[in-house]
């Protein structure tokens, strides 16, 4: 599933094609996504100009004059910028037609994504208002994680995946950050020290920044809006490497199931 770096890569890829352009039409071929595409999207978005293209956690926000498009790529979604006519394929569920011959197309084979039309402040929408801090923000520090974790008995991996703790961190980058910080993913969140949370926050910022610089992680379903995949998967130290040697100590990486997600870790290096 596209994670934060993939979503930010998508945002940066589509922004030059959307910013300042007027929407001419919205073509919905399949409204039955995770939540049904509202009729108000096709009724109210045409004629408006895209004033900003932002990201909050794993959501994309296209701000217009009277509302905001709130878009989530779900498990398998991707966006394509089309500058010439191309017949829609199966799973191409929605097009946003912009002036200048540009068309933005949503493809979502599993239909777990979402395209909503939000009036008013989108950050107060029920999907966004309870989210934690952005891990790529300059002010993100381990002190906030430490305070939120007090009294928590859930595994620290589950704590990181909870969007109320920190926004947009998914399985891949939580696994990598815990490996770099030397923290066992099953350790209770409330039993991680302040110093180790500071190291974890630094590791999380580092791995996300590296993934973003590399264009996102190549997974089966993701490539950016020009069709070019990211290559950060070649540099992953833990995720997807169960049974292989740890790059720090040479021991065998193990696989565990935590918070209904697979977690790869080194029993020697992560405590």
N, C-alpha and C positions, 0 to 999 in steps of 0.2 A: 504494500500500500504506500502511496506517496507520503513521505514524512516531511517535516518542516523544511529541510533544505531543498527538497524537490518542489514543494509548493512555492518557496521563495524564488527558486530558479524559474518556475513557470511565471510568477508575477513579473519578474524582471524581463522575461522574454516577450510577454504580451503587452507590457506597459507602453512601449513606443507605438504600437499599433492601435491602442485604444485611447490614449490620453489626448484630450482635446477634440476627439471625433464625435460626430453626431450619430446616434443610432437610427437607422432607417426602418428596421423591422426585426422581429423576433419570430423565428420559425421553430415551433415545438412539434417534433414528430412523435415523441414518446414522453408524456408527462409523468409517468409512474416511476419516479426515482425513489430515493429513500423517503422523502416527503414529496407529495405531488407538486409539480411545478404550478404555481398559482396563475390563474388567468390574468391577474393584475400585471404580471410581468410583461406579457405581450400587449396589454392595453395601455400601460403607462410608460414603459421604457422608450418606445419609439418616439423620436423627436427630441430626446434629451441628449446632452453632451456629457461625456465621461470626464469628470473634473479631477479624479484621483483614482489610482489603482493601488490598493493597500493589502496588507496581510495581517491577520490576527490569528495566532496559533496556526492551524492548518486550513483556515478559511481565507478566501480571497474576497475583497470588498471593492466593488466598482462604484464610487460615489458619483451621483448625478444631482441634478438640481432639486428634485422633489423626493428622492429616495436612493436606496443603495441596493445593488445586486450583491447578494450574499451567496457565495459558491463554495462548495466542498467537493473534492475529487473522489471521496469515498475510498473504496478498496482498489479500484482499477481505472479510475477516470483520468482523462488527459484532455488538454486543449490544443487545438491546431489553429494557426493563423493561415488562412487561405487567401491568396491574392489573385487567383484565377478560378473559374468554375470547376468544381469537382463533384461528381454525383455522390450523395451520401451513401455510406456503407451500413451494413447492419451494426447496431450499437451506436451509430451517430445520432444522438437523440435530440440535439438542439443546436440551432445556429443563431448567432447574433450578427445581423448584417449592418455594417457601418458604412458611412460615406467614404468615397474614394475606392470603392471596389473591394474592400476588406471584409472578410467573413471570419468570425471566430466560431469554431465548431467544437462541441463537447462530445467526446466519445466515452462511453461508460458501459462496458460489457456486463458487469455485475449489478449495475443500477443501484449502488449504495451511495452514490453521490447526491448532491442537492443543489438546486438553483432556486433561490427565494428572492422576493422583492420586499424590502424593508423600508417602511416610512419612518421618519424620525431618526434618532441617534442609533445607529446599528450596534454600537458597543453596549447598549442597554437591552439588546435582544436576548431572549432566554438562552440562546446557544453560546453567547459571548460574555454575558455579564459576570459569570462566576469564575472566569478563567484566571489563572495565576499569572505571574510575571513572565515576560518574554525572555527566553534564555540568551538571546543575541543582543538584548539591550545592554548598553554600557554599565548601567547600574545594577545588573543582576549579580548577586553575590550569594555565597553559601550561608550567610547569617540568616537570611530569610527562610531558606530551606530548613535550617536547624530549628528555628522557632516554630515553623509549621509542623515539624515532625515530633515535637514534644508529646510524649504519651502515646505515640502511634506504635502498635504492635505488628502492623502489616509489614511485609517485606519491603525493603528500600526500593527494590525494582518496581513494585506495585505503586509505591508512593510517587516515584518519578513519572509513571504513566498516568497518574491522576492529574488531569488538566487543571484542577484547582490548586495543585502544588506548584506546577510550572507549566506554561502553555506550550502545547504542540510537540512535546517529546514523545516519540514512538519507540517501538521495540528495538529497532536497529541501533539508534543512537544512545538509548538508555543502556543497552548491553555494552556498547563501546566505551561510554563514559565511566561506567562502573569498573570495567577492566582497567582502564587507564588510571583510575583513582585507587585501585587495589581494594575495592570494597565488594564483599560477597553479595550477590543479588538477593539472597534469602535472609540477610541480616535484618532484624527488626529496625524499622526506620527510626524509632525513638532511641535506639542504642548506638547510633552513629554520632561521633563527637563533632563539636563545632569545627575543629581543625580539619576533620575528614570531609565535612560538608563543604568547607571552603575549597578543598582540593577537588571535590566532585563537581562543584560549580565551574571551576576553572577547566576541568577536563571536558565538561559538557560544552562550554563555549568553544573550546579548542576543536573538538571533533565536528561540531556543527559548522564552524567557520571553514574548516578544511573541506568538508563535504560541499559546502556552498561554493567555495573557490573551484572545486573540481566539477561543478555542474550537477550535483546531486548523485545519489547512488543508483546505479543501473540495476533495476529489478525487472522481472518478467513483463510488467505492465506499464512501466514508466519510460517516457522520453520527453524531452522538452518541446516547446511549441513549434520548433523548426524541424523536429524529428530526430535531432541529434541526442544520443543518450549521454548521461553522465558516467564517469568512470571511477567514482570513489570506491566502489565495491572491491576493486583490486587492492585497496589498502586496509581493508577491515582486519582487525586483530582478533576479534572474538566471534562476532555474529556469523553464523553459517559455517564455523570451523570446528564443530564438535568432533572429538576423536583425533584431531590433528595436534601437532606440537605447539605448546605455548611459545610465543616469540620472545618472551622474557626469560623463562626458566627452562624451557624444553620439555616440561611435563605435558601430560595429555589433557586437553581441554574437555570438560564434561558438559553434559546437557541436563538441565532440570526444567521442570514445568512450574512457573510462578505466575500468578495472576492470569491464568489461562493463556500464557504466552511461553514460548520456548526461551530459555535463558542459557547461554553458553558462558562458562566461567572457568577460571583456573583455580583448582583447590589449593595450590601452593601460594599463588600471588594475591589472591583475593580473600580477605578475612572479614 
